[in-house]
Amino acid sequence: MSSGTEARLSGQVADLEAAPRQEAARRPSRTLQRLQARLRGAVGKAIADYRMIAAGDRVMVCLSGGKDSYTLLDILLSLKRSAPVRFELLAVNLDQKQPGFPAHVLPTYLREQGVPFHIIEQDTHSVVKRVIPPGRTMCGLCSRLRRGALYRFATEQGITKIALGHHRDDIVETLFLNLFFGGRLKAMAPKLLSEDARHVIIRPLAYVPEHDIARYARGRGFPIIPCKLCGSQENLQRVAIKKMLAVWEREFPGRTESIFSALRHIELEALADPRHVDFAGIEARVASSMSAQEEVELDARVDSLA
């Protein structure tokens, strides 16, 4: 046998031996599989609890390139394959024309995954930089412009649900942001109607803690795109709240989950908002209760005489 033939055979044997190793490397580890199962369970429970997705829905998944939206899309795709109801998914990204934004990353990833997608191009970056003074928080205006562009596209495409990547920790942070800086007891609803009453917004990651999303994103190797417009601002109030909650969680593990649980078990009558509680009618309720009790006692006496 010639040396060339031997070399080819050796190469083929090496390829055959390497194939199982390469396939094993492509398969997720058991740890990642367990984490995915936990995320699927949490997302599926949130969808069921809040009736987020129904048969025939066209769900627009807002994809920013961050860990949260990648995880949202990935888990929804996984659930879609086994869901008892049929629905469509469309990944949508808003290219805000930030300098240096790697515009090729998301289209390449989505094509590789076989996911239907659309890229909206709108230069909101220039608007925000022109309007917001240096050193001031940009997120408010940026989010309004982004929301407007996404809502317009959803209307044009007949989208029935708009899925956002906010997770449990985002919801708790928003509660304290409104409490400390806005004087309101308000967080983020897992499902809500937009202000113009034209769009249904859903947050399927509502039950998922951020640390699980971070682990999952690392395990899946998502091509993360950092936000250089507003995500790098260190003076954001949200950053301070996040740090506060992190300290609490270290000192009292499970506190964030307890706070989120409180948002799901609200007792309005123990609060102080007269718009939601009829404080003026409490006396009437006392009189009504007493009358009802008297009727019960009278019925009891009549029954005893009979």
ROTI-36295 format. One record per residue: x, y, z of N, C-alpha, C in turn. Coordinates in steps of 0.2 Angstrom, whole numbers, padded with zeros to 4 digits, always signed. Atoms other than C-alpha are relative to their C-alpha. Example, Ala and Ser with C-alpha at 12.3 -4.5 7.8 and 13.67 -1.06 7.14 Angstrom:
<rs>
+0004-0006+0000+0062-0022+0039+0004+0006+0000;-0004-0006-0001+0068-0005+0036-0004+0005+0003;
</rs>
This chain:
<rs>
+0004-0006+0000+0000+0000+0000+0004+0006+0000;-0004-0006+0001+0007+0017-0005-0001+0004+0006;+0000-0004-0006+0011+0030+0008-0006+0005+0000;+0005-0005+0001-0002+0042+0000-0007-0004+0002;+0006+0004-0002-0016+0028+0002+0000-0001+0008;+0000+0001-0007-0011+0025+0020-0002+0006+0004;+0002-0006-0003-0012+0043+0024-0007+0002-0001;+0007-0002+0000-0029+0045+0017-0004-0005+0004;+0004+0005-0004-0035+0029+0026+0001+0003+0008;-0001-0002-0006-0027+0036+0042-0005+0007+0002;+0004-0006+0000-0036+0053+0039-0008-0002+0001;+0007+0002+0000-0053+0044+0036-0001-0003+0007;+0001+0003-0006-0051+0034+0052+0000+0005+0006;+0000-0006-0005-0047+0050+0062-0006+0004+0000;+0006-0003+0001-0062+0058+0055-0006-0004+0003;+0005+0004-0003-0073+0044+0060+0000+0000+0008;-0001+0000-0008-0066+0044+0078-0002+0006+0002;+0002-0006-0002-0068+0062+0079-0007+0002+0000;+0007-0002+0001-0086+0063+0073-0004-0001+0006;+0004+0000-0006-0094+0056+0089+0002+0005+0005;-0002-0005-0004-0083+0068+0099-0003+0007-0002;+0003-0006+0003-0089+0083+0088-0007+0000+0002;+0007+0001-0001-0107+0077+0090-0002+0001+0007;+0001-0001-0008-0106+0076+0109+0002+0007+0002;-0001-0006-0002-0098+0093+0109-0006+0005-0002;+0006-0004+0003-0113+0100+0099-0006-0001+0005;+0005+0002-0004-0125+0092+0111+0000+0004+0007;-0001-0004-0006-0129+0103+0126+0001-0005+0006;-0001+0004-0006-0123+0096+0143-0006-0001+0004;+0006+0002-0004-0135+0088+0155-0002+0006+0005;+0001-0006-0004-0133+0104+0166-0004+0005-0004;+0003-0005+0004-0138+0115+0152-0007-0003-0002;+0007+0003+0002-0153+0103+0147-0004+0001+0006;+0004-0001-0006-0159+0104+0165-0002+0007+0001;+0002-0007+0000-0158+0123+0165-0005+0002-0005;+0005-0001+0005-0167+0123+0149-0007-0002+0002;+0007+0003-0002-0181+0112+0156-0003+0005+0005;+0002-0005-0005-0182+0124+0171-0003+0006-0003;+0002-0006+0003-0184+0139+0160-0006-0001-0004;+0007+0002+0004-0197+0130+0148-0006+0000+0005;+0006+0001-0005-0207+0126+0164-0002+0007+0002;+0002-0007-0003-0206+0144+0171-0004+0004-0006;+0003-0004+0005-0210+0152+0154-0007-0003-0002;+0006+0003+0002-0224+0139+0150-0005+0002+0006;+0005-0001-0006-0232+0142+0168-0002+0008-0001;+0002-0007+0000-0232+0161+0165-0005+0001-0006;+0005+0000+0005-0240+0159+0148-0007-0003+0001;+0006+0003-0002-0253+0148+0155-0004+0004+0005;+0003-0004-0006-0256+0159+0171-0003+0006-0003;+0003-0007+0002-0259+0175+0161-0003-0001-0007;+0003+0001+0007-0266+0167+0145+0004+0005-0005;-0004-0004+0004-0252+0175+0135-0001-0001-0007;+0000+0002+0007-0253+0165+0119-0006-0004-0001;+0006+0004+0002-0268+0158+0110+0001-0003-0007;+0000+0003+0006-0271+0147+0095+0000+0006-0006;+0000-0005+0005-0267+0157+0079+0003+0007+0001;-0004-0006-0001-0257+0171+0087+0006+0001-0004;-0006-0002+0004-0244+0180+0077+0004+0004+0006;-0004-0002-0006-0231+0183+0091+0007+0004-0003;-0007-0004+0002-0217+0197+0087+0004+0000+0006;-0005+0000-0005-0202+0193+0098+0005+0006-0001;-0005-0005+0001-0192+0209+0100+0007-0002+0003;-0007+0002-0001-0174+0205+0099+0005+0005+0000;-0005-0005-0001-0161+0217+0105+0007-0002-0001;-0007+0002+0001-0146+0206+0104+0003-0001+0007;-0002+0001-0007-0145+0205+0123-0002-0007+0002;+0001+0007-0003-0145+0189+0134-0008-0002+0001;+0007+0002-0002-0163+0191+0139-0005-0001-0006;+0004+0001+0006-0171+0193+0121+0002-0007-0003;-0002+0006+0003-0160+0179+0115-0003-0006+0003;+0003+0006-0004-0166+0167+0129-0008+0000-0001;+0007+0000+0001-0184+0173+0126-0002-0004-0007;+0001+0003+0006-0183+0168+0108+0001-0007+0000;-0002+0007+0000-0174+0152+0111-0005-0005+0003;+0005+0004-0004-0187+0146+0124-0007+0000-0004;+0006+0000+0003-0202+0151+0114+0000-0005-0006;-0001+0004+0005-0195+0142+0099-0001-0008+0002;+0000+0007-0003-0193+0126+0110-0007-0001+0002;+0007+0001-0002-0211+0128+0117-0004-0001-0006;+0004+0000+0006-0218+0131+0099+0000-0007-0003;+0000+0006+0003-0212+0114+0094-0004-0005+0003;+0004+0005-0004-0222+0105+0107-0006+0003+0003;+0006-0003-0003-0236+0117+0111-0006-0003-0003;+0007+0003+0002-0254+0110+0110-0003+0005-0005;+0003-0005+0004-0259+0126+0101+0005+0003-0005;-0004-0003+0006-0252+0133+0084+0001+0007+0000;-0001-0007+0000-0244+0150+0084+0006+0001-0004;-0005-0002+0004-0232+0160+0073+0005+0004+0004;-0005-0004-0003-0216+0168+0079+0004+0004-0005;-0004-0005+0005-0207+0183+0070+0005+0004+0005;-0005-0003-0003-0191+0189+0077+0001+0007-0003;-0001-0006+0003-0189+0208+0075+0005+0004+0004;-0005-0004-0003-0174+0219+0078-0001+0007-0002;-0001-0007+0002-0173+0238+0078+0007+0002+0000;-0007-0002+0001-0157+0244+0071+0000+0008+0000;+0000-0007-0002-0155+0261+0079+0006+0004-0003;-0005-0004+0003-0140+0266+0069+0005+0002+0005;-0005-0002-0005-0128+0266+0084+0007-0001-0004;-0007+0001+0003-0110+0269+0078+0003-0006+0002;-0003+0006-0001-0101+0253+0077-0004-0006+0001;+0005+0006-0001-0117+0242+0079+0002-0005-0005;-0001+0005+0005-0113+0225+0071-0006-0003-0003;+0007+0002+0003-0128+0224+0060+0000-0007-0003;+0000+0007+0003-0123+0207+0053-0001-0005+0005;+0001+0005-0005-0124+0198+0069-0007-0004+0001;+0006+0003-0001-0142+0195+0072-0003-0003-0007;+0003+0003+0006-0147+0192+0053+0004-0007-0001;-0004+0006+0001-0133+0179+0053-0002-0006+0005;+0002+0005-0005-0138+0170+0069-0007-0002-0002;+0007+0002+0001-0157+0170+0064+0000-0004-0006;+0001+0004+0006-0154+0163+0047+0003-0007+0002;-0003+0007-0002-0143+0149+0055-0005-0004+0004;+0006+0004-0004-0158+0145+0067-0006-0001-0004;+0006+0001+0004-0170+0146+0053-0006+0003+0002;+0006-0004-0004-0181+0159+0062-0002+0006-0005;+0003-0006+0003-0192+0171+0052+0002+0007+0003;-0001-0006-0003-0186+0189+0055+0000+0006-0004;+0000-0006+0004-0186+0207+0050+0004+0005+0004;-0004-0005-0003-0174+0221+0054-0003+0007-0002;+0003-0007+0001-0182+0239+0056+0006+0004+0000;-0006-0004+0000-0169+0252+0052-0003+0007+0001;+0002-0007-0002-0172+0269+0061+0005+0003+0004;-0006-0003-0003-0159+0281+0066-0003+0004+0007;+0002-0003-0006-0166+0284+0084+0007+0003+0004;-0006-0002-0004-0148+0286+0090+0002+0007-0001;-0002-0007+0001-0145+0303+0082-0005+0004+0004;+0006-0004-0003-0162+0309+0089+0002+0001+0008;-0002+0000-0007-0157+0304+0107+0006+0004+0002;-0006-0004-0001-0140+0311+0106-0001+0008-0001;+0002-0008+0002-0147+0328+0099-0004+0003+0006;+0005-0002-0005-0161+0329+0112+0002+0000+0007;-0002+0001-0007-0153+0323+0128+0006+0003+0002;-0006-0004-0001-0140+0334+0136+0005-0005+0003;-0005+0005-0002-0123+0325+0140-0001-0001+0008;+0000+0002-0007-0123+0316+0156-0007-0002+0003;+0007+0002-0002-0142+0314+0157-0002-0007-0002;+0002+0007+0002-0151+0297+0156-0004+0000-0007;+0003+0001+0007-0155+0292+0138-0006-0005+0000;+0004+0006+0000-0166+0277+0142-0007+0002-0002;+0007-0002+0001-0183+0286+0143-0002+0001-0007;+0002-0002+0007-0183+0294+0126+0002-0006-0005;-0002+0006+0004-0174+0279+0118-0005-0005+0000;+0005+0005+0000-0187+0267+0124-0006+0002-0003;+0006-0002+0003-0201+0278+0118+0000+0000-0007;-0001+0000+0007-0194+0280+0101+0000-0008-0003;-0001+0007+0002-0190+0261+0100-0007-0003+0000;+0007+0003-0001-0208+0257+0106-0004+0002-0006;+0004-0003+0005-0216+0268+0093+0002-0004-0007;-0002+0003+0006-0206+0260+0079-0003-0007+0000;+0002+0007-0001-0210+0242+0085-0008+0000-0001;+0008+0000+0001-0229+0246+0087-0002+0001-0007;+0002-0001+0007-0230+0253+0070+0001-0006-0005;-0001+0006+0004-0222+0238+0062-0005-0006+0002;+0005+0005-0002-0234+0227+0073-0006+0001-0003;+0006-0002+0003-0249+0236+0066+0000-0002-0007;-0001+0002+0007-0243+0234+0048+0000-0007-0002;+0000+0007+0001-0240+0216+0050-0005-0005+0003;+0005+0004-0003-0255+0210+0059+0002-0004+0006;-0002+0004-0005-0246+0205+0074-0005+0000+0006;+0005+0000-0006-0257+0200+0089+0003+0000+0007;-0004-0001-0007-0244+0199+0103+0007+0002-0001;-0007-0002+0000-0228+0208+0106+0003-0003+0006;-0004+0003-0006-0216+0198+0117+0006+0004+0001;-0006-0003-0002-0203+0207+0127+0004-0004+0005;-0005+0004-0003-0188+0200+0136+0001+0002+0008;-0001-0002-0007-0191+0208+0154-0001-0007+0004;+0000+0006-0004-0188+0195+0167-0002+0002+0008;+0003-0001-0007-0193+0193+0186+0004+0006+0003;-0004-0005-0004-0178+0204+0192-0002+0007-0003;+0002-0006+0003-0183+0218+0179-0007+0003+0004;+0007-0002-0003-0201+0218+0187+0001+0002+0007;-0001-0002-0007-0195+0219+0205+0004+0007+0000;-0004-0006+0001-0182+0233+0200-0005+0006-0002;+0005-0005+0002-0196+0243+0192-0005+0002+0005;+0004-0001-0005-0207+0241+0207+0004+0005+0005;-0004-0005-0005-0193+0250+0218+0002+0006-0004;-0001-0007+0004-0189+0263+0204-0006+0004+0001;+0006-0004-0001-0207+0268+0205-0001+0002+0007;+0001-0001-0008-0208+0267+0224+0005+0006+0002;-0005-0005-0003-0192+0277+0227+0000+0007-0004;-0001-0006+0004-0192+0289+0213-0006+0003-0004;+0007-0002+0004-0210+0290+0206-0005+0001+0005;+0005+0000-0005-0220+0289+0222-0006-0004-0002;+0006+0004+0003-0231+0275+0214+0002-0007+0002;+0000+0007-0001-0234+0257+0219-0001-0003-0007;+0001+0002+0007-0231+0251+0201+0006-0004-0002;-0006+0004+0002-0221+0237+0193-0001-0001-0008;+0001+0002+0007-0222+0228+0176-0005-0005+0000;+0004+0005+0001-0237+0218+0171+0002-0006-0004;-0002+0005+0004-0234+0201+0164-0003+0000-0007;+0004-0001+0006-0247+0205+0151-0004+0006+0001;+0004-0006-0001-0255+0221+0147-0002+0003-0007;+0002-0003+0006-0264+0232+0134+0004+0006-0001;-0003-0006+0001-0254+0246+0126-0004+0006+0002;+0003-0006-0001-0258+0264+0130-0006+0002-0005;+0005-0001+0006-0267+0266+0113-0005-0005-0001;+0004+0005+0001-0276+0250+0116+0000-0004-0006;-0001+0003+0006-0270+0243+0100+0004-0006+0000;-0005+0006+0000-0257+0230+0105+0000-0003+0007;+0000+0004-0006-0256+0216+0118+0007-0002+0001;-0007+0001-0002-0239+0216+0127+0001-0006+0004;-0001+0005-0005-0233+0200+0135+0008-0001+0002;-0006+0001-0003-0218+0196+0146+0001-0008+0002;-0001+0007-0002-0215+0177+0145+0005-0002+0005;-0006+0001-0005-0199+0178+0156-0002+0002+0007;+0002-0003-0007-0209+0185+0171+0002-0004+0006;-0001+0005-0006-0206+0170+0182+0008-0002+0000;-0007+0003+0001-0187+0168+0177+0004+0005+0003;-0005-0004-0003-0173+0175+0188+0005+0002-0005;-0006-0002+0004-0159+0185+0179+0006-0005+0000;-0006+0004+0000-0145+0174+0185-0001-0007-0004;+0001+0005+0004-0153+0159+0176+0000+0001-0007;+0000-0002+0007-0155+0168+0160+0008+0001-0002;-0007-0001+0002-0136+0173+0161+0003-0006-0001;-0003+0007+0001-0131+0155+0164-0002-0003-0007;+0003+0004+0006-0142+0149+0150+0003+0004-0007;-0003-0004+0005-0135+0163+0138+0007-0002-0001;-0007+0002+0000-0117+0158+0142+0000-0007-0003;+0000+0007+0003-0121+0139+0139-0002+0000-0007;+0002+0001+0007-0130+0142+0123+0005+0004-0005;-0005-0004+0004-0116+0154+0117-0003+0005-0005;+0004-0005+0005-0128+0167+0110+0005+0006-0001;-0005-0005+0002-0118+0181+0100-0003+0007+0003;+0003-0006-0004-0122+0195+0113+0003+0007-0003;-0002-0007+0002-0122+0213+0107-0001+0005+0005;+0001-0005-0006-0119+0226+0121-0004+0006-0003;+0003-0007+0002-0130+0242+0121+0005+0005+0002;-0005-0005-0001-0117+0256+0119-0004+0007+0001;+0004-0007-0001-0131+0270+0119-0002+0001+0007;+0003-0002-0007-0139+0269+0136+0003-0006+0005;-0002+0005-0005-0133+0252+0144+0006+0001+0004;-0007-0001-0003-0116+0259+0148+0000+0006+0005;+0001-0006-0004-0123+0274+0158+0000-0003+0008;+0000+0003-0007-0117+0270+0176-0004+0004+0005;+0004-0004-0005-0128+0284+0184-0007-0001+0000;+0007+0001+0000-0144+0276+0180-0003-0002+0007;+0003+0002-0006-0156+0274+0194-0001-0007+0001;+0001+0008+0000-0159+0256+0189+0006-0003+0002;-0006+0003-0002-0141+0252+0192+0000+0000+0008;+0000+0000-0007-0143+0258+0210-0005-0005+0003;+0005+0005-0003-0158+0248+0213+0002-0007-0001;-0003+0006+0001-0150+0233+0205+0005-0002+0005;-0005+0002-0005-0135+0234+0217-0004-0001+0007;+0003+0001-0007-0147+0236+0232-0003-0006+0000;+0003+0006+0000-0157+0221+0227+0006-0006+0001;-0006+0005+0000-0140+0211+0225+0002-0001+0007;-0002+0000-0007-0135+0216+0242-0005-0004+0005;+0006+0004-0004-0152+0210+0250+0001-0007-0002;+0000+0007+0002-0151+0194+0240+0006-0004+0003;-0006+0003-0003-0133+0190+0247-0002-0001+0007;+0001+0000-0007-0139+0194+0265-0006-0004+0001;+0006+0004-0001-0156+0186+0263-0002-0004-0006;+0002+0004+0007-0157+0173+0249-0007-0001+0000;+0007+0001+0001-0174+0172+0242-0004+0006+0000;+0004-0006-0001-0179+0190+0245-0003+0002-0006;+0003-0003+0006-0181+0195+0227-0006-0004-0002;+0006+0004+0002-0193+0180+0224-0006+0001+0005;+0005-0002-0005-0202+0185+0240-0004+0006-0002;+0003-0006+0002-0205+0202+0234-0004-0001-0007;+0004+0001+0006-0211+0196+0217-0006-0004+0002;+0006+0004-0003-0223+0184+0226-0005+0005+0002;+0005-0005-0003-0230+0199+0235-0004+0004-0006;+0004-0003+0005-0234+0207+0218-0006-0004-0003;+0006+0004+0002-0245+0192+0214-0005-0001+0005;+0005+0001-0006-0254+0193+0231-0001+0006+0003;+0001-0006-0002-0260+0210+0232-0007+0001+0004;+0006-0001-0004-0273+0215+0246-0001+0008-0001;+0002-0007+0002-0280+0232+0239-0002+0004+0007;+0003-0004-0006-0290+0236+0255+0005+0001+0006;-0005-0002-0005-0274+0236+0265+0005+0005-0002;-0004-0006+0002-0267+0250+0255-0004+0006+0001;+0003-0006-0002-0272+0268+0254-0003+0004-0006;+0002-0003+0006-0278+0272+0237-0008+0000-0001;+0007-0001+0000-0296+0279+0237-0003-0002-0007;+0003+0001+0007-0298+0276+0218-0001-0008-0001;+0001+0007+0001-0297+0257+0221-0004-0003+0006;+0003+0003-0006-0305+0255+0238-0006+0005+0002;+0005-0004-0002-0322+0262+0243+0000+0002+0008;+0000-0002-0007-0317+0270+0260-0006+0003+0003;+0006-0004-0002-0332+0281+0261-0006-0005+0001;+0006+0005-0001-0344+0265+0260+0001-0005+0005;-0001+0005-0005-0336+0256+0274-0006-0001+0006;+0005+0000-0005-0349+0261+0287-0007-0003-0003;+0006+0003+0003-0363+0256+0275+0001-0007+0000;-0001+0007+0000-0355+0239+0274-0001-0003+0007;+0001+0002-0007-0355+0238+0293-0007-0001+0001;+0008+0000-0001-0374+0242+0293-0003-0006-0003;+0003+0006+0004-0377+0229+0279+0002-0006+0003;-0002+0006-0003-0367+0216+0288-0004-0002+0006;+0004+0001-0006-0376+0219+0304-0008-0003-0001;+0007+0002+0002-0393+0218+0295+0000-0008-0002;+0000+0006+0002-0388+0202+0287+0001-0005+0006;+0000+0005-0006-0383+0194+0304-0006+0000+0004;+0006+0000-0004-0399+0199+0312-0005-0004-0004;+0004+0005+0003-0408+0190+0298+0001-0007+0001;-0002+0006-0002-0398+0175+0301-0002-0003+0007;+0002+0002-0006-0402+0175+0319-0007-0001+0001;+0007+0000+0000-0420+0178+0316-0002-0007-0003;+0002+0006+0003-0421+0163+0304+0002-0006+0005;-0002+0005-0004-0412+0153+0317-0005-0001+0006;+0005+0000-0005-0425+0157+0330-0007-0003-0002;+0006+0003+0004-0439+0153+0318+0000-0008+0000;-0001+0007+0001-0432+0136+0314+0000-0003+0007;+0000+0004-0006-0430+0132+0333-0007+0000+0003;+0007+0000-0002-0448+0136+0336-0004-0005-0004;+0004+0005+0004-0454+0125+0322+0002-0007+0002;
</rs>
